[in-house]
């Protein structure tokens, strides 16, 4: 499966699109150039533009000035979310004809989420994308990996866009397994935060989560995680 990579200045543009409060200085020409690199843009005879990403196409008016209207930025953000992007995305996965048939394994901690799209019956048929929280000040880099570690006396605030991006990446998966780090019993564990986010804002996706588990991610290999994910999904299929 071919991926459209997002790097360099495009990461800045993507962050502005997802900025809260909504950005008032997002340049239209930067948006069009960004979309062209990961999708397609087309100017219509009526002066509007069609922006297409991940199989979705939305129409946007040509701004009268260089910057987009904040209301149009919000619409653009929704387009990005529907295409499976968030502020921290590093790639746009090209849609494939069998993507809706692939279950998903989410491996998550506070530093990143790895989303594997896989057929639980077939070892080796996987596609992976990695999401990381948008972290301009480096707070998340200093989150604890060891017991007793802190960030200036307290935990850095959660970036809910990170968790919403995870949900957007698995919205078409028929079944979802989630693996978190450590014991997962604390309210601040990434899997716990994701679970709460699903329960509060993404009920349809929550209903497709069939299994969860906690392991020491620092000691687990990709092969071990994939094997665990397949076991979790196969256990559900056999129940």
C-alpha positions as CSV (number, residue, x, y, z in Angstrom):
1,X,0.0,0.0,0.0
2,X,1.4,3.4,-1.0
3,X,1.6,6.1,1.6
4,X,1.8,9.9,1.2
5,X,4.4,11.1,3.6
6,X,4.0,14.3,5.6
7,X,7.2,16.0,6.6
8,X,9.0,19.3,6.7
9,X,6.9,22.4,6.2
10,X,3.8,20.3,5.6
11,X,3.9,19.3,9.3
12,X,3.6,23.0,10.2
13,X,0.7,23.5,7.8
14,X,-1.1,20.4,9.2
15,X,-0.5,21.7,12.8
16,X,-2.1,25.1,11.8
17,X,-5.1,23.3,10.4
18,X,-5.7,21.5,13.7
19,X,-4.7,24.4,15.9
20,X,-7.1,25.4,18.7
21,X,-8.3,28.1,18.7
22,X,-8.8,28.0,15.0
23,X,-6.0,29.7,13.1
24,X,-6.7,33.0,11.4
25,X,-3.5,33.1,9.5
26,X,-3.5,29.9,7.4
27,X,-2.5,30.8,3.9
28,X,-4.7,29.4,1.2
29,X,-1.8,28.8,-1.2
30,X,0.0,26.8,1.4
31,X,-3.1,24.7,1.9
32,X,-3.4,24.0,-1.8
33,X,0.2,23.1,-2.2
34,X,0.0,20.8,0.9
35,X,-3.1,19.0,-0.4
36,X,-1.5,18.6,-3.9
37,X,1.4,16.7,-2.2
38,X,-0.8,14.2,-0.4
39,X,-4.0,14.3,-2.5
40,X,-5.4,16.5,-5.3
41,X,-6.7,20.0,-5.7
42,X,-8.7,21.4,-8.7
43,X,-9.9,24.9,-9.4
44,X,-13.5,24.9,-10.7
45,X,-14.9,27.3,-13.4
46,X,-17.0,29.1,-10.7
47,X,-13.9,30.0,-8.8
48,X,-14.3,27.4,-6.1
49,X,-11.8,24.6,-5.4
50,X,-12.2,20.9,-5.0
51,X,-9.8,19.4,-2.4
52,X,-9.6,15.6,-2.3
53,X,-7.9,13.4,0.3
54,X,-8.2,9.8,1.1
55,X,-11.2,9.3,-1.2
56,X,-13.0,12.3,0.2
57,X,-13.6,15.5,-1.9
58,X,-14.9,18.8,-0.4
59,X,-15.5,22.2,-2.2
60,X,-13.9,25.3,-0.8
61,X,-14.3,28.9,-2.0
62,X,-11.3,30.9,-3.1
63,X,-10.6,33.3,-0.2
64,X,-10.7,37.0,-1.0
65,X,-7.4,37.5,0.8
66,X,-4.3,35.3,1.3
67,X,-5.6,33.7,4.5
68,X,-8.5,31.3,4.9
69,X,-11.6,32.3,6.9
70,X,-11.5,30.5,10.2
71,X,-14.9,28.9,9.5
72,X,-13.4,27.4,6.3
73,X,-10.4,26.2,8.3
74,X,-12.8,24.3,10.5
75,X,-14.3,22.6,7.4
76,X,-10.8,21.8,6.2
77,X,-10.0,20.2,9.6
78,X,-13.1,18.0,9.2
79,X,-11.9,16.9,5.8
80,X,-8.5,16.0,7.2
81,X,-10.2,14.1,10.0
82,X,-12.4,12.1,7.6
83,X,-9.2,11.3,5.6
84,X,-7.7,9.8,8.8
85,X,-5.3,12.7,9.6
86,X,-4.7,14.6,12.7
87,X,-2.1,17.3,13.9
88,X,0.5,14.6,14.6
89,X,0.1,12.4,11.4
90,X,3.2,11.5,9.5
91,X,1.5,9.9,6.5
92,X,-1.7,9.6,4.7
93,X,-2.5,6.0,3.9
94,X,-3.8,5.5,0.4
95,X,-7.2,3.8,0.5
96,X,-7.2,0.2,-0.7
97,X,-10.2,-1.9,-1.9
98,X,-9.9,-4.3,1.1
99,X,-9.2,-1.7,3.8
100,X,-12.7,-2.0,5.2
101,X,-12.1,-5.7,5.8
102,X,-9.0,-5.3,7.8
103,X,-9.1,-5.4,11.6
104,X,-7.0,-2.9,13.6
105,X,-4.5,-3.3,16.4
106,X,-3.7,-0.1,18.3
107,X,-0.5,0.0,20.3
108,X,-0.5,3.2,22.4
109,X,1.4,5.0,25.0
110,X,1.8,8.8,25.7
111,X,4.5,9.1,23.1
112,X,3.0,7.5,20.1
113,X,0.3,5.2,18.7
114,X,1.1,2.5,16.2
115,X,-1.9,1.4,14.2
116,X,-1.6,-2.0,12.5
117,X,-4.2,-2.9,9.9
118,X,-4.2,-6.6,9.6
119,X,-6.0,-9.8,8.7
120,X,-5.9,-11.8,11.9
121,X,-5.9,-15.1,10.0
122,X,-2.8,-14.3,7.9
123,X,0.6,-13.7,9.4
124,X,2.5,-11.1,7.4
125,X,-0.4,-9.1,5.9
126,X,-0.1,-5.9,7.8
127,X,0.1,-2.2,7.1
128,X,1.3,0.2,9.8
129,X,1.1,3.9,10.4
130,X,2.5,5.8,13.4
131,X,0.8,8.8,15.1
132,X,2.5,11.1,17.5
133,X,1.1,13.9,19.6
134,X,1.6,17.4,18.3
135,X,4.1,18.5,20.9
136,X,5.7,21.9,19.9
137,X,7.2,22.5,23.3
138,X,8.6,19.1,23.9
139,X,6.5,18.3,26.9
140,X,5.6,14.8,25.9
141,X,9.3,14.0,25.3
142,X,9.7,14.4,29.1
143,X,6.8,12.2,30.1
144,X,7.8,9.4,32.4
145,X,9.0,6.1,31.1
146,X,10.1,5.0,34.6
147,X,8.4,5.0,38.0
148,X,8.7,8.2,39.9
149,X,9.4,10.5,36.9
150,X,7.5,13.7,36.6
151,X,7.1,16.7,34.4
152,X,7.6,20.0,36.4
153,X,5.8,18.5,39.4
154,X,2.9,17.2,37.4
155,X,1.9,15.3,34.3
156,X,1.9,17.3,31.0
157,X,-1.6,18.0,29.8
158,X,-3.2,15.4,27.5
159,X,-3.5,16.3,23.8
160,X,-7.0,15.0,22.9
161,X,-6.4,15.6,19.2
162,X,-3.9,12.8,19.5
163,X,-6.6,10.4,20.7
164,X,-9.1,11.7,18.1
165,X,-6.5,11.0,15.4
166,X,-6.2,7.4,16.6
167,X,-9.9,7.0,16.4
168,X,-10.0,8.5,12.9
169,X,-7.4,6.0,11.7
170,X,-9.5,3.0,12.7
171,X,-13.0,4.3,11.9
172,X,-13.5,1.7,9.1
173,X,-12.1,-1.3,11.0
174,X,-14.7,-4.0,11.8
175,X,-12.9,-5.1,14.9
176,X,-10.3,-3.3,17.1
177,X,-7.8,-4.5,19.7
178,X,-5.9,-2.1,21.9
179,X,-2.6,-2.7,23.6
180,X,-1.3,-0.3,26.2
181,X,1.8,0.1,28.2
182,X,2.4,-1.3,31.7
183,X,-0.3,-2.1,34.2
184,X,-2.8,0.4,32.7
185,X,-4.6,0.7,36.0
186,X,-3.9,4.5,36.5
187,X,-6.3,7.0,35.1
188,X,-3.5,8.7,33.2
189,X,-2.4,5.7,31.2
190,X,-2.7,6.3,27.5
191,X,-5.0,3.4,27.0
192,X,-7.3,4.6,29.8
193,X,-7.4,8.1,28.3
194,X,-8.2,6.6,24.9
195,X,-10.9,4.4,26.4
196,X,-12.5,7.4,28.1
197,X,-12.4,9.4,24.9
198,X,-14.1,6.5,23.0
199,X,-16.8,6.3,25.6
200,X,-17.4,10.0,25.7
201,X,-17.2,11.0,22.0
202,X,-16.8,8.0,19.7
203,X,-19.5,5.5,20.7
204,X,-19.7,3.7,17.3
205,X,-15.9,3.0,17.4
206,X,-16.0,2.0,21.0
207,X,-18.6,-0.7,20.1
208,X,-16.0,-2.3,17.8
209,X,-13.3,-2.6,20.4
210,X,-13.3,-6.4,21.1
211,X,-10.2,-6.7,23.4
212,X,-7.6,-4.8,25.4
213,X,-4.4,-5.7,27.0
214,X,-1.4,-4.2,28.8
215,X,2.2,-5.2,28.3
216,X,5.7,-3.7,28.8
217,X,6.0,-2.0,25.4
218,X,9.6,-1.1,26.0
219,X,10.4,-4.9,26.0
220,X,8.0,-6.0,23.3
221,X,9.0,-6.5,19.6
222,X,6.8,-5.7,16.7
223,X,6.4,-9.4,16.0
224,X,5.3,-10.1,19.6
225,X,2.8,-7.2,19.5
226,X,1.3,-8.5,16.2
227,X,1.1,-12.0,17.5
228,X,-0.7,-10.7,20.6
229,X,-3.0,-8.6,18.5
230,X,-3.9,-11.6,16.3
231,X,-4.5,-13.7,19.4
232,X,-6.8,-11.1,20.9
233,X,-8.8,-10.8,17.6
234,X,-9.0,-14.5,17.0
235,X,-10.1,-15.1,20.6
236,X,-13.1,-12.8,19.9
237,X,-13.8,-14.5,16.6
238,X,-14.0,-17.8,18.3
239,X,-16.2,-16.6,21.2
